[in-house]
Amino acid sequence: MKISVDTGSCVSSGQCVLLAPGTFDQDEEDGTVVLLAEEPSDGEEAVRQAELTCPAAAIRLSGT
């Protein structure tokens, strides 16, 4: 599984960070998603939940 994020569509809700803090973070200035690892470090299920929970659909998983 490979992870990508679209910071332009991110609405800074932070759900991804709550669900998978080893994979996602938030930019200190505007709160947009920061991808810490292109491969899930929190486990695939946590990253899948982050993708499904993102209100802006800014997280994309491929190779699943």
C-alpha positions as a LaTeX table, in Angstrom:
\begin{tabular}{lrrr}
\hline
Residue & $x$ (\AA) & $y$ (\AA) & $z$ (\AA) \\
\hline
Met1 & 0.00 & 0.00 & 0.00 \\
Lys2 & 1.25 & 3.44 & $-0.93$ \\
Ile3 & $-0.17$ & 6.64 & 0.57 \\
Ser4 & $-0.49$ & 10.05 & $-1.05$ \\
Val5 & $-2.13$ & 13.24 & 0.19 \\
Asp6 & $-3.58$ & 16.31 & $-1.50$ \\
Thr7 & $-2.69$ & 19.22 & 0.74 \\
Gly8 & $-4.64$ & 21.58 & $-1.52$ \\
Ser9 & $-7.94$ & 19.91 & $-0.67$ \\
Cys10 & $-7.16$ & 19.29 & 3.02 \\
Val11 & $-9.51$ & 21.12 & 5.41 \\
Ser12 & $-7.26$ & 20.65 & 8.46 \\
Ser13 & $-9.69$ & 18.53 & 10.47 \\
Gly14 & $-6.87$ & 16.43 & 11.94 \\
Gln15 & $-8.76$ & 13.13 & 11.87 \\
Cys16 & $-5.87$ & 11.44 & 10.06 \\
Val17 & $-3.45$ & 12.45 & 12.82 \\
Leu18 & $-5.76$ & 11.12 & 15.51 \\
Leu19 & $-6.15$ & 7.78 & 13.72 \\
Ala20 & $-2.59$ & 7.28 & 12.43 \\
Pro21 & $-0.13$ & 9.64 & 14.16 \\
Gly22 & 2.94 & 7.77 & 12.91 \\
Thr23 & 1.88 & 8.23 & 9.30 \\
Phe24 & 0.28 & 11.71 & 9.31 \\
Asp25 & 0.95 & 15.04 & 10.99 \\
Gln26 & $-0.36$ & 18.57 & 10.57 \\
Asp27 & 1.51 & 21.61 & 9.31 \\
Glu28 & 2.14 & 23.98 & 12.20 \\
Glu29 & 1.16 & 27.06 & 10.18 \\
Asp30 & $-2.07$ & 26.09 & 8.45 \\
Gly31 & $-2.94$ & 22.67 & 9.87 \\
Thr32 & $-2.92$ & 20.85 & 6.55 \\
Val33 & $-1.93$ & 17.21 & 6.40 \\
Val34 & 1.75 & 16.27 & 6.33 \\
Leu35 & 2.61 & 12.77 & 5.15 \\
Leu36 & 5.31 & 11.30 & 7.39 \\
Ala37 & 5.62 & 7.97 & 5.57 \\
Glu38 & 4.50 & 6.78 & 2.13 \\
Glu39 & 4.06 & 3.31 & 3.59 \\
Pro40 & 1.79 & 2.92 & 6.63 \\
Ser41 & 3.72 & 2.90 & 9.89 \\
Asp42 & 0.55 & 2.67 & 12.00 \\
Gly43 & $-0.82$ & $-0.42$ & 10.30 \\
Glu44 & $-2.97$ & $-0.67$ & 7.22 \\
Glu45 & $-6.29$ & $-0.62$ & 9.07 \\
Ala46 & $-5.52$ & 2.69 & 10.81 \\
Val47 & $-4.49$ & 4.29 & 7.52 \\
Arg48 & $-7.61$ & 2.93 & 5.77 \\
Gln49 & $-9.75$ & 4.46 & 8.52 \\
Ala50 & $-7.94$ & 7.78 & 8.09 \\
Glu51 & $-8.70$ & 7.70 & 4.35 \\
Leu52 & $-12.38$ & 6.92 & 4.96 \\
Thr53 & $-12.72$ & 9.51 & 7.74 \\
Cys54 & $-11.07$ & 12.41 & 5.90 \\
Pro55 & $-13.87$ & 14.92 & 5.23 \\
Ala56 & $-12.04$ & 16.35 & 2.21 \\
Ala57 & $-10.98$ & 13.00 & 0.69 \\
Ala58 & $-7.41$ & 14.33 & 0.73 \\
Ile59 & $-5.86$ & 10.90 & 1.45 \\
Arg60 & $-5.43$ & 8.34 & $-1.32$ \\
Leu61 & $-4.28$ & 4.76 & $-0.97$ \\
Ser62 & $-2.96$ & 2.76 & $-3.90$ \\
Gly63 & $-1.78$ & $-0.78$ & $-4.31$ \\
Thr64 & $-4.41$ & $-2.07$ & $-1.90$ \\
\hline
\end{tabular}
